[in-house]
Amino acid sequence: MTKENITTGLNITREQMIQLLNEDLAGEYQAIIAYTVYSQMLKGAAYTDIARELEAHAGEELAHAIKIAKQIDYLGGMPGVTPKPVKTSNDPVAMLRADLENERTTVGRYRERIRQAEAMGEFALSETLRAIIVQEQEHEIDLSAALDINVPPAIKPAGRANGRNHMKNGHASRIAPLV
């Protein structure tokens, strides 16, 4: 079975789910590192609230990583230890855009993972992922507000049309937009 079949198919094995969850875990590690670094690199009055929010995001991403690691262990796997590469920049807007793109990708992956978990009958896993996706979407909203843009449309998982391409506009945000 090719990697594309694994990531787009609903009928997967426990071993394949472990592999996919470890890829997701690597993304959570990436987010922890990115939010930690970016929160310290953002300087000036315009970024004070945003930097504070990114620090909070780092803590939430750590909680996600722990939940994913627990699920990997439950399925009989070994949680991975390597993060995905972190994009760095001296440009605050580029940093925030990189974070937003990572969040969008993560939400798309978790949507697919929820479907796969349910097809496997792993309903506790799907509920764990649903709780995580709520916070990931809040991160998308916060980052979009910081960039003073609308939340971009959802990313469709590769090879699947999920029909959920719209996001709500007019959201309340906890951080001030960049002007």
C-alpha positions, 0 to 999 in steps of 0.5 A: 500500500502506498503512502497516498493510499494510507493517508487517503483511505479510511480502512487502515490497520493499527500499524498504519494508524500508528505511522500516521499518528507519529507523523501528526506527533512530529507536527505537534513537536514542530508547533511547540518549537515554532510557537516557542521560538516565534513568541520570543522573536516577536518584538515591540509593542505591536507584537506584545499580545501576539507573542503572549498568545503564541506562548499559550499556543506552545503549551496547548501544542504540548498537551496535544503531543501528549494526547497523541503519544498516549494514543500511539502507546494505546495502539501498541506503538512507540511515540516518535521523537523527531519534529518536522522542520521548523521554518524560521524568519526574521520577518514577524509576518512570515513567521505568523503565516508559516504558523497559520499554514502549519495549523491549516495542514494540521486541521486537514490531517486531523479531519482525515484521521478522525474519519480513519479512527471511526472506520477502525472503530477507535471512537475514543481516538476520534474523540481525542482528535476532535478535542484537539482540532477545536484548539487547532481551529482556534489557533487558525482564528488567532493567527488570521486575526493577527495577520488581519485576514479572514480564516482561509478555507479548510485544506482538503485531505489529499485525494478526498473532497470533504465538502467542508470548504468554508469557515465562519467570518466575523470571529472574536479574537483574543489578539490584536491584528497586525496593521 
